[in-house]
Amino acid sequence: MPETKRRGTPLAQMDVVPLARPLPIAIAIHNFQPGGTERQMTELVRRLDPRRWQVHLACLRCDGAWFARAAEFAASVAEFPVTSFGHAGTFTQMREFARWCRDQRIALVHSSELYSNIFFLPAAAMAGVPVRVGSRREIAAGKSVAQIAAQRGAYAFAHRVVANAEAAASRLRREGVASSRISVVPNGLDLSRYTPRPLPSKLRRIVAVANLRPGKGHDTLIAAAPSILERFPDAHFDLIGDGTERESLERLVRERGLTAAFTFSGHVENVPERLAAADLFTLPSESEAFPNAVLEAMAAGLPVVASAVGGICEVVHQNRTGLLVPPRDPQALADALCRLMTNHTEAQALAAGGRSLVESRYSFDRMVAAIEQLYDQELSRRAPERAVESQLASL
C-alpha cells in the first residue's frame, strides 16, 4: 500500500511499468470504507484496460478496508483531506486538486458519489480537465436538503452523469439534469465468486446483507420475525453488515425476546461463502437506487424477497426473479418469506430466474465496457486529440 501524504500532496508514483501511451484519468472517491459504491469503483479501477487508461486515484480520505485493493492498480494516489465543506480550507484543497490534475495531465475525472461529486467536479472544471463525469448511485434517502442542493450544483460542472439504475436517472431528471447528460450503467458483479447450490428441503436460514443504517429496513425485518417464528420456530436471521444503527437494532431484538433467532455478523469479506450457507435472502429497504446485495444473492442462487422501491424493481421481477413487498410492511414481508419457506418448488424457480438474469445482464465485464465506451464518446466530443492517443494505445 502506498505511503500517504497529507494536505493534498500527491503520493509518490508506485512502481509500475509504463505502457504505450495510456491516457491519464482520475477516479475520485470519498474513501474506501466497505459499501456498494466503494466495491463498484474499486473493481472499475482494477479492470479498466491499462493499455488505454493510466488510472490515478483521488480521495478525500485514503482509508477504508478496500483502499489497498484499489491503490494496487493505480498509477498514483493523492489525498485531499476535507473535514467540512463549510470550512475555509476546502477551497484550498480544491486548488490543490486542480494543480494536481494539471501536473498529471489528467484528461478525464470521474467522481463516484455525493461527497466526491461536490468536491471534485467543480475543482476539475477549475483545472480545465477536458472531460468530467459525475455519478448518481442513490436516490436521496438520508441526504439533507443542503447536500442535495450542493450535489445538484456540482452536476453543472459535469459533462455526463452516470446513474447505476433507471430509478437514479429519474431522480436526476427531477433535479434538473438533462436527459442528454445522463447515462445508465448498471452495477457489475464477479460471477466467478458465486456458485449456486441446490436449495435444501427446509428453507429456514434467512440472510440480509446491508449496512446497518437508517432506511435499510432492518427494523421491519425484526418486526416481521415473530410472525415467521410462529410458523417456523427454527427459522434464523443473519444480518450481515455494520453501521450506525447496530446498537439500536440489537437492543430492539433483545426487547422483543428474539435474541436466539438473530445473528449480527458485522462486516465480512467472505459474502459469497455466507450467502452459500443461507437459504433465503431479504432486503426490506425503504429506498434503494440499485441493490448490489440483491445481485449477489441472485448470483448465489438464493430466492429473494425485497421491497418494491427504486432500483430493486429493475432486478426483482415479481414472481419471476423474486417477490416484491411494500416497504415498512412487516406482515407483508413475513407472508412472502413464509410463502417461500412453504413452497420449495416456487423458491427454486425464483432462484433460477434470478441467477439467469444476473448472468445475462450484470457482469463486471459489461459494466467496465460500458464505462470505457462512455469515456471514449466524451473524449471524442471534447478532447479529440486525447481520444486518438487512447485509441492508439489499444491497438
Kinemage of the C-alpha trace (Angstrom):
@kinemage 1
@onewidth
@group {chain A} dominant
@subgroup {mainchain}
@vectorlist {calphas} color= white
{ca met a 1} P 0.000 0.000 0.000
{ca pro a 2} L 1.435 3.424 -0.918
{ca glu a 3} L 2.587 5.797 1.757
{ca thr a 4} L 0.089 8.571 2.446
{ca lys a 5} L 0.970 12.267 2.399
{ca arg a 6} L -1.447 14.870 3.722
{ca arg a 7} L -2.600 18.317 2.579
{ca gly a 8} L -3.443 17.262 -0.933
{ca thr a 9} L 0.119 16.384 -1.900
{ca pro a 10} L 0.140 13.535 -4.424
{ca leu a 11} L 1.640 10.306 -3.224
{ca ala a 12} L 4.818 9.077 -4.861
{ca gln a 13} L 4.309 7.116 -8.053
{ca met a 14} L 4.101 3.400 -7.406
{ca asp a 15} L 6.425 1.043 -9.264
{ca val a 16} L 4.560 0.359 -12.486
{ca val a 17} L 5.828 -0.464 -15.949
{ca pro a 18} L 4.902 2.391 -18.304
{ca leu a 19} L 2.668 1.227 -21.129
{ca ala a 20} L 2.355 2.580 -24.636
{ca arg a 21} L 0.592 5.915 -24.418
{ca pro a 22} L -2.156 5.214 -21.818
{ca leu a 23} L -4.367 8.242 -21.188
{ca pro a 24} L -4.159 9.747 -17.646
{ca ile a 25} L -7.566 9.741 -15.943
{ca ala a 26} L -8.611 10.200 -12.315
{ca ile a 27} L -11.169 8.164 -10.375
{ca ala a 28} L -12.322 10.336 -7.463
{ca ile a 29} L -13.975 8.987 -4.332
{ca his a 30} L -14.637 9.933 -0.721
{ca asn a 31} L -12.960 6.863 0.821
{ca phe a 32} L -12.860 3.073 0.569
{ca gln a 33} L -14.950 2.063 3.569
{ca pro a 34} L -16.990 -1.053 2.636
{ca gly a 35} L -20.124 -0.218 0.696
{ca gly a 36} L -21.775 -0.723 -2.665
{ca thr a 37} L -20.239 2.329 -4.352
{ca glu a 38} L -16.785 1.574 -2.989
{ca arg a 39} L -16.968 -2.016 -4.250
{ca gln a 40} L -18.011 -0.920 -7.740
{ca met a 41} L -15.350 1.788 -8.044
{ca thr a 42} L -12.633 -0.499 -6.693
{ca glu a 43} L -13.409 -3.071 -9.338
{ca leu a 44} L -13.575 -0.374 -12.022
{ca val a 45} L -10.074 0.821 -11.104
{ca arg a 46} L -8.774 -2.745 -11.248
{ca arg a 47} L -10.447 -3.652 -14.547
{ca leu a 48} L -10.005 -0.591 -16.787
{ca asp a 49} L -7.727 -1.521 -19.703
{ca pro a 50} L -4.187 -0.418 -18.666
{ca arg a 51} L -3.148 -0.176 -22.333
{ca arg a 52} L -5.620 2.664 -22.739
{ca trp a 53} L -6.034 4.273 -19.321
{ca gln a 54} L -3.443 5.340 -16.765
{ca val a 55} L -5.679 5.398 -13.684
{ca his a 56} L -4.906 7.799 -10.838
{ca leu a 57} L -6.855 7.789 -7.565
{ca ala a 58} L -8.029 10.981 -5.852
{ca cys a 59} L -9.605 10.606 -2.381
{ca leu a 60} L -10.931 12.851 0.328
{ca arg a 61} L -9.607 10.208 2.721
{ca cys a 62} L -7.227 7.454 1.658
{ca asp a 63} L -8.558 4.872 4.060
{ca gly a 64} L -11.011 2.015 4.305
{ca ala a 65} L -10.816 -1.758 4.023
{ca trp a 66} L -10.727 -1.705 0.219
{ca phe a 67} L -8.201 1.114 -0.260
{ca ala a 68} L -5.198 -1.174 -0.749
{ca arg a 69} L -7.078 -3.274 -3.297
{ca ala a 70} L -7.798 -0.178 -5.425
{ca ala a 71} L -4.411 1.507 -4.898
{ca glu a 72} L -2.627 -1.623 -6.113
{ca phe a 73} L -3.823 -0.840 -9.654
{ca ala a 74} L -3.403 2.953 -9.552
{ca ala a 75} L -0.522 4.837 -11.165
{ca ser a 76} L -0.623 7.292 -8.248
{ca val a 77} L -2.817 8.176 -5.298
{ca ala a 78} L -3.498 11.649 -3.905
{ca glu a 79} L -5.421 12.641 -0.807
{ca phe a 80} L -7.242 15.953 -0.409
{ca pro a 81} L -8.479 15.904 3.205
{ca val a 82} L -11.694 17.826 3.812
{ca thr a 83} L -13.487 17.684 7.148
{ca ser a 84} L -16.361 20.009 6.223
{ca phe a 85} L -17.432 21.676 3.005
{ca gly a 86} L -18.162 24.788 5.049
{ca his a 87} L -14.544 25.030 6.213
{ca ala a 88} L -12.344 27.722 4.683
{ca gly a 89} L -9.660 25.151 3.882
{ca thr a 90} L -11.934 23.351 1.422
{ca phe a 91} L -11.252 25.828 -1.386
{ca thr a 92} L -7.511 25.480 -0.750
{ca gln a 93} L -7.813 21.730 -1.197
{ca met a 94} L -9.815 22.245 -4.396
{ca arg a 95} L -6.991 24.391 -5.760
{ca glu a 96} L -4.523 21.664 -4.763
{ca phe a 97} L -6.567 19.123 -6.698
{ca ala a 98} L -6.727 21.437 -9.723
{ca arg a 99} L -2.933 21.810 -9.613
{ca trp a 100} L -2.554 18.039 -9.307
{ca cys a 101} L -4.758 17.496 -12.364
{ca arg a 102} L -2.619 19.872 -14.407
{ca asp a 103} L 0.617 18.261 -13.184
{ca gln a 104} L -0.642 14.781 -14.085
{ca arg a 105} L -2.165 15.977 -17.400
{ca ile a 106} L -5.482 14.403 -16.375
{ca ala a 107} L -7.790 14.086 -19.386
{ca leu a 108} L -10.893 12.859 -17.524
{ca val a 109} L -12.159 12.944 -13.943
{ca his a 110} L -14.855 10.511 -12.824
{ca ser a 111} L -16.346 11.204 -9.368
{ca ser a 112} L -18.208 8.470 -7.525
{ca glu a 113} L -20.794 9.663 -5.006
{ca leu a 114} L -22.208 12.646 -3.116
{ca tyr a 115} L -19.055 14.000 -1.466
{ca ser a 116} L -16.718 13.384 -4.386
{ca asn a 117} L -19.247 14.918 -6.790
{ca ile a 118} L -19.458 18.075 -4.676
{ca phe a 119} L -15.686 18.446 -4.245
{ca phe a 120} L -14.024 17.066 -7.367
{ca leu a 121} L -16.343 18.142 -10.212
{ca pro a 122} L -16.036 21.939 -9.645
{ca ala a 123} L -12.303 21.562 -8.915
{ca ala a 124} L -11.803 19.586 -12.148
{ca ala a 125} L -13.551 22.382 -14.062
{ca met a 126} L -11.238 24.858 -12.324
{ca ala a 127} L -8.297 22.834 -13.641
{ca gly a 128} L -9.684 22.770 -17.173
{ca val a 129} L -9.935 18.973 -17.244
{ca pro a 130} L -11.373 18.200 -20.714
{ca val a 131} L -13.940 15.589 -19.615
{ca arg a 132} L -15.766 15.492 -16.275
{ca val a 133} L -18.066 12.600 -15.336
{ca gly a 134} L -20.226 12.568 -12.209
{ca ser a 135} L -22.174 9.707 -10.633
{ca arg a 136} L -25.544 9.049 -9.032
{ca arg a 137} L -25.707 5.830 -7.054
{ca glu a 138} L -28.521 6.613 -4.635
{ca ile a 139} L -31.939 8.210 -4.785
{ca ala a 140} L -31.715 10.727 -1.908
{ca ala a 141} L -32.552 8.776 1.236
{ca gly a 142} L -30.796 10.158 4.290
{ca lys a 143} L -29.474 13.238 2.471
{ca ser a 144} L -30.153 16.720 3.791
{ca val a 145} L -31.696 19.459 1.678
{ca ala a 146} L -28.330 21.245 1.696
{ca gln a 147} L -26.478 18.132 0.492
{ca ile a 148} L -28.948 17.540 -2.323
{ca ala a 149} L -28.696 21.194 -3.391
{ca ala a 150} L -24.889 21.125 -3.285
{ca gln a 151} L -24.753 17.982 -5.393
{ca arg a 152} L -27.235 19.440 -7.883
{ca gly a 153} L -24.923 22.435 -8.226
{ca ala a 154} L -21.892 20.200 -8.710
{ca tyr a 155} L -23.570 18.348 -11.556
{ca ala a 156} L -23.497 21.597 -13.550
{ca phe a 157} L -19.725 21.048 -13.896
{ca ala a 158} L -20.152 17.504 -15.283
{ca his a 159} L -20.403 16.724 -18.964
{ca arg a 160} L -22.043 13.396 -18.174
{ca val a 161} L -23.597 11.850 -15.056
{ca val a 162} L -23.608 8.059 -14.725
{ca ala a 163} L -26.624 6.585 -12.926
{ca asn a 164} L -26.473 2.973 -11.821
{ca ala a 165} L -30.220 2.441 -12.297
{ca glu a 166} L -33.225 3.937 -14.061
{ca ala a 167} L -34.527 4.958 -10.628
{ca ala a 168} L -31.408 7.058 -10.036
{ca ala a 169} L -31.661 8.523 -13.552
{ca ser a 170} L -35.280 9.531 -12.887
{ca arg a 171} L -34.183 11.291 -9.708
{ca leu a 172} L -31.510 13.171 -11.679
{ca arg a 173} L -34.096 14.363 -14.177
{ca arg a 174} L -36.355 15.561 -11.349
{ca glu a 175} L -33.390 17.528 -10.008
{ca gly a 176} L -32.949 19.277 -13.343
{ca val a 177} L -30.191 17.264 -15.045
{ca ala a 178} L -30.967 16.995 -18.760
{ca ser a 179} L -31.638 13.509 -20.095
{ca ser a 180} L -28.980 14.095 -22.761
{ca arg a 181} L -26.351 14.291 -19.995
{ca ile a 182} L -27.405 11.096 -18.196
{ca ser a 183} L -26.118 7.588 -18.926
{ca val a 184} L -27.403 4.483 -17.137
{ca val a 185} L -24.719 1.884 -16.441
{ca pro a 186} L -25.914 -0.858 -14.057
{ca asn a 187} L -23.604 -2.247 -11.408
{ca gly a 188} L -21.464 -5.264 -12.136
{ca leu a 189} L -20.639 -8.493 -10.349
{ca asp a 190} L -17.840 -11.052 -10.482
{ca leu a 191} L -19.941 -14.128 -11.193
{ca ser a 192} L -16.980 -16.479 -10.759
{ca arg a 193} L -17.159 -15.883 -6.986
{ca tyr a 194} L -20.701 -17.260 -6.721
{ca thr a 195} L -21.647 -20.895 -7.239
{ca pro a 196} L -25.340 -21.689 -6.813
{ca arg a 197} L -26.129 -24.802 -4.813
{ca pro a 198} L -29.327 -26.830 -4.708
{ca leu a 199} L -31.713 -25.451 -2.133
{ca pro a 200} L -32.207 -27.679 0.925
{ca ser a 201} L -35.607 -29.230 1.526
{ca lys a 202} L -36.178 -26.979 4.552
{ca leu a 203} L -35.647 -23.262 3.989
{ca arg a 204} L -35.016 -21.710 7.364
{ca arg a 205} L -31.832 -19.593 7.189
{ca ile a 206} L -32.753 -16.048 6.152
{ca val a 207} L -29.913 -13.629 5.365
{ca ala a 208} L -29.893 -9.854 4.850
{ca val a 209} L -26.756 -8.100 3.555
{ca ala a 210} L -26.829 -4.328 4.035
{ca asn a 211} L -25.155 -1.594 6.034
{ca leu a 212} L -26.898 -1.133 9.370
{ca arg a 213} L -28.089 2.403 8.749
{ca pro a 214} L -31.471 4.142 8.546
{ca gly a 215} L -33.602 3.233 5.560
{ca lys a 216} L -32.351 -0.316 5.076
{ca gly a 217} L -35.436 -1.785 6.746
{ca his a 218} L -33.790 -3.972 9.378
{ca asp a 219} L -36.384 -2.790 11.881
{ca thr a 220} L -39.098 -4.019 9.506
{ca leu a 221} L -37.473 -7.454 9.360
{ca ile a 222} L -37.239 -7.572 13.152
{ca ala a 223} L -40.925 -6.652 13.380
{ca ala a 224} L -41.757 -9.418 10.881
{ca ala a 225} L -39.771 -12.071 12.762
{ca pro a 226} L -42.388 -13.047 15.408
{ca ser a 227} L -44.936 -13.914 12.715
{ca ile a 228} L -42.360 -16.031 10.873
{ca leu a 229} L -41.176 -17.766 14.044
{ca glu a 230} L -44.756 -18.588 14.985
{ca arg a 231} L -44.998 -20.726 11.833
{ca phe a 232} L -41.353 -21.815 11.647
{ca pro a 233} L -39.824 -21.809 15.150
{ca asp a 234} L -36.453 -22.996 13.772
{ca ala a 235} L -36.057 -20.020 11.416
{ca his a 236} L -32.918 -17.923 11.873
{ca phe a 237} L -31.968 -14.439 10.667
{ca asp a 238} L -28.381 -13.455 9.833
{ca leu a 239} L -27.776 -9.712 9.470
{ca ile a 240} L -24.509 -9.138 7.587
{ca gly a 241} L -23.180 -5.593 7.650
{ca asp a 242} L -22.261 -2.905 10.139
{ca gly a 243} L -23.188 0.698 10.726
{ca thr a 244} L -24.597 3.377 12.975
{ca glu a 245} L -27.833 1.523 13.760
{ca arg a 246} L -26.263 -1.680 15.047
{ca glu a 247} L -26.619 -0.887 18.741
{ca ser a 248} L -30.263 0.196 18.459
{ca leu a 249} L -31.150 -2.843 16.320
{ca glu a 250} L -29.506 -5.224 18.781
{ca arg a 251} L -31.454 -3.559 21.585
{ca leu a 252} L -34.693 -3.932 19.607
{ca val a 253} L -34.023 -7.656 19.135
{ca arg a 254} L -33.392 -8.079 22.878
{ca glu a 255} L -36.506 -6.127 23.848
{ca arg a 256} L -38.673 -8.366 21.643
{ca gly a 257} L -37.152 -11.543 23.029
{ca leu a 258} L -35.684 -12.566 19.651
{ca thr a 259} L -32.013 -12.886 20.584
{ca ala a 260} L -31.817 -16.615 19.853
{ca ala a 261} L -33.194 -16.110 16.352
{ca phe a 262} L -30.833 -13.323 15.226
{ca thr a 263} L -27.121 -13.151 14.455
{ca phe a 264} L -25.407 -9.800 13.922
{ca ser a 265} L -22.376 -10.781 11.857
{ca gly a 266} L -20.996 -7.302 11.204
{ca his a 267} L -18.885 -6.538 8.151
{ca val a 268} L -17.492 -9.641 6.453
{ca glu a 269} L -15.280 -10.069 3.379
{ca asn a 270} L -16.498 -13.583 2.546
{ca val a 271} L -20.008 -12.594 1.442
{ca pro a 272} L -20.225 -15.300 -1.282
{ca glu a 273} L -19.498 -18.009 1.284
{ca arg a 274} L -22.015 -16.555 3.731
{ca leu a 275} L -24.688 -16.445 1.037
{ca ala a 276} L -23.906 -20.038 0.105
{ca ala a 277} L -24.705 -21.009 3.698
{ca ala a 278} L -28.146 -19.330 3.604
{ca asp a 279} L -31.497 -20.447 2.192
{ca leu a 280} L -33.366 -17.175 1.559
{ca phe a 281} L -32.360 -13.540 1.064
{ca thr a 282} L -34.265 -10.404 2.006
{ca leu a 283} L -33.702 -6.677 1.539
{ca pro a 284} L -36.607 -4.700 3.068
{ca ser a 285} L -35.145 -1.256 2.215
{ca glu a 286} L -37.227 1.904 2.298
{ca ser a 287} L -35.192 3.418 -0.554
{ca glu a 288} L -32.661 1.886 -2.933
{ca ala a 289} L -31.062 3.132 -6.159
{ca phe a 290} L -29.502 -0.137 -7.217
{ca pro a 291} L -29.196 -3.198 -4.946
{ca asn a 292} L -25.728 -4.759 -5.128
{ca ala a 293} L -26.723 -7.158 -2.384
{ca val a 294} L -29.699 -8.423 -4.392
{ca leu a 295} L -27.438 -9.137 -7.376
{ca glu a 296} L -25.080 -11.072 -5.103
{ca ala a 297} L -27.937 -13.092 -3.645
{ca met a 298} L -29.252 -13.923 -7.109
{ca ala a 299} L -25.774 -14.913 -8.265
{ca ala a 300} L -25.553 -17.241 -5.258
{ca gly a 301} L -28.822 -18.901 -6.276
{ca leu a 302} L -30.949 -17.636 -3.384
{ca pro a 303} L -34.661 -16.817 -3.628
{ca val a 304} L -35.127 -13.088 -2.970
{ca val a 305} L -37.821 -11.150 -1.088
{ca ala a 306} L -37.347 -7.375 -1.235
{ca ser a 307} L -39.164 -4.065 -1.011
{ca ala a 308} L -40.774 -2.679 -4.159
{ca val a 309} L -38.735 0.531 -4.162
{ca gly a 310} L -36.328 2.260 -6.535
{ca gly a 311} L -33.888 0.142 -8.491
{ca ile a 312} L -34.899 -3.056 -6.700
{ca cys a 313} L -37.849 -3.280 -9.107
{ca glu a 314} L -35.391 -3.292 -12.028
{ca val a 315} L -33.903 -6.623 -10.948
{ca val a 316} L -36.605 -8.266 -8.821
{ca his a 317} L -39.394 -9.058 -11.249
{ca gln a 318} L -42.451 -10.210 -9.365
{ca asn a 319} L -42.944 -13.987 -9.435
{ca arg a 320} L -40.039 -14.417 -11.905
{ca thr a 321} L -36.797 -13.432 -10.167
{ca gly a 322} L -38.161 -12.833 -6.677
{ca leu a 323} L -41.020 -11.492 -4.595
{ca leu a 324} L -41.724 -7.798 -4.018
{ca val a 325} L -43.470 -6.417 -0.926
{ca pro a 326} L -44.395 -2.887 0.162
{ca pro a 327} L -41.740 -1.124 2.258
{ca arg a 328} L -42.314 -0.734 6.003
{ca asp a 329} L -44.874 -3.567 5.984
{ca pro a 330} L -43.739 -6.293 8.414
{ca gln a 331} L -46.734 -8.563 7.793
{ca ala a 332} L -46.316 -8.497 4.009
{ca leu a 333} L -42.619 -9.297 4.437
{ca ala a 334} L -43.388 -12.163 6.815
{ca asp a 335} L -46.058 -13.574 4.495
{ca ala a 336} L -43.737 -13.523 1.478
{ca leu a 337} L -40.883 -15.230 3.323
{ca cys a 338} L -43.248 -17.856 4.772
{ca arg a 339} L -44.690 -18.427 1.304
{ca leu a 340} L -41.265 -19.468 0.011
{ca met a 341} L -40.472 -21.477 3.137
{ca thr a 342} L -43.657 -23.410 2.445
{ca asn a 343} L -43.357 -23.747 -1.339
{ca his a 344} L -39.996 -25.270 -2.250
{ca thr a 345} L -40.785 -25.525 -5.965
{ca glu a 346} L -41.565 -21.822 -6.228
{ca ala a 347} L -38.430 -20.934 -4.276
{ca gln a 348} L -36.304 -22.981 -6.687
{ca ala a 349} L -37.896 -21.349 -9.726
{ca leu a 350} L -37.287 -17.835 -8.395
{ca ala a 351} L -33.690 -18.692 -7.537
{ca ala a 352} L -33.076 -19.994 -11.057
{ca gly a 353} L -34.703 -16.921 -12.594
{ca gly a 354} L -32.538 -14.587 -10.545
{ca arg a 355} L -29.301 -16.357 -11.425
{ca ser a 356} L -30.212 -16.317 -15.127
{ca leu a 357} L -30.907 -12.559 -15.021
{ca val a 358} L -27.577 -11.765 -13.355
{ca glu a 359} L -25.630 -13.925 -15.805
{ca ser a 360} L -27.195 -12.190 -18.810
{ca arg a 361} L -27.006 -8.537 -17.699
{ca tyr a 362} L -24.821 -7.766 -14.702
{ca ser a 363} L -21.232 -8.932 -15.153
{ca phe a 364} L -18.296 -6.636 -14.378
{ca asp a 365} L -17.148 -7.061 -17.974
{ca arg a 366} L -20.368 -5.453 -19.222
{ca met a 367} L -20.117 -2.623 -16.698
{ca val a 368} L -16.491 -1.772 -17.499
{ca ala a 369} L -17.091 -1.974 -21.257
{ca ala a 370} L -19.982 0.491 -20.924
{ca ile a 371} L -17.876 2.902 -18.840
{ca glu a 372} L -14.991 2.748 -21.316
{ca gln a 373} L -17.375 3.418 -24.188
{ca leu a 374} L -18.739 6.455 -22.337
{ca tyr a 375} L -15.186 7.742 -21.726
{ca asp a 376} L -14.376 7.353 -25.437
{ca gln a 377} L -17.538 9.160 -26.525
{ca glu a 378} L -16.944 12.153 -24.259
{ca leu a 379} L -13.248 12.375 -25.161
{ca ser a 380} L -14.103 12.307 -28.854
{ca arg a 381} L -16.517 15.210 -28.346
{ca arg a 382} L -14.426 17.352 -26.028
{ca ala a 383} L -10.787 16.309 -26.416
{ca pro a 384} L -10.392 14.574 -29.789
{ca glu a 385} L -6.586 14.662 -29.659
{ca arg a 386} L -6.687 12.774 -26.321
{ca ala a 387} L -9.158 10.260 -27.757
{ca val a 388} L -6.714 9.496 -30.575
{ca glu a 389} L -3.979 8.779 -28.022
{ca ser a 390} L -6.309 6.360 -26.223
{ca gln a 391} L -7.279 4.620 -29.455
{ca leu a 392} L -3.634 4.206 -30.480
{ca ala a 393} L -2.839 2.619 -27.124
{ca ser a 394} L -5.496 -0.046 -27.668
{ca leu a 395} L -4.037 -1.236 -30.989
